Amino acid sequence: MSRKERLERIIEYFRKAMPDAVTELKYQSPYELLVAVILSAQCTDKRVNQITPLLISRFPSPHKLAEAKPDEVFQYIRSCSYPNNKAKHLVGMAQMLVKEFNGNVPSDIEDLMKLPGVGRKTANVIAAVVFNKPVMPVDTHVFRVASRLGLIQNAKTPLAAEKQLVQLIPENLITLSHHWFILHGRYICISRKPRCSKCGLVDICPYRNKNLKE
């Protein structure tokens, strides 16, 4: 089976299994999603969704957050991973948004990556989810699922995986497939004990192991 044929089968499956896949992070604006994605680094979406309501209530705009001290922000995010660094990043991000972008979240990947706490993956998430750009944010779930399904080959880094996936997947499906891979990796194709018995792609999966048990 060629990679193209494999991809067609994967798309067919996910179109039926998850036709309306979206991010599980809760947000109401580009600013709120940017805050949530920064917080989500090495932290679960569930935890982030517990943190953001009070945080956003206290700092409802970049201008409000830009006026804050990291120590104050820390009190709202202390239950997430690396709260000290993230508090500094959030304040720095807000200050740069106000100073250089008039308080608006930019759509350009390079502009987004100038913001404190924003790496390529975070920038791609904002560009894809908010601005519907055909970019592929590669986190551990996307990397694992795409690798196991045979869609990427010899990719040693997230950037290498991103380039292969963007070239392979039809442009109009790149953003949606990002959500497919994340959700599949989060609930089915998990890291240590993948739930192969619940996967509709096991028949074409190079990684499959008939002896795996739940």
Beta strands, then each sheet from edge to edge (+ up, - down):
end
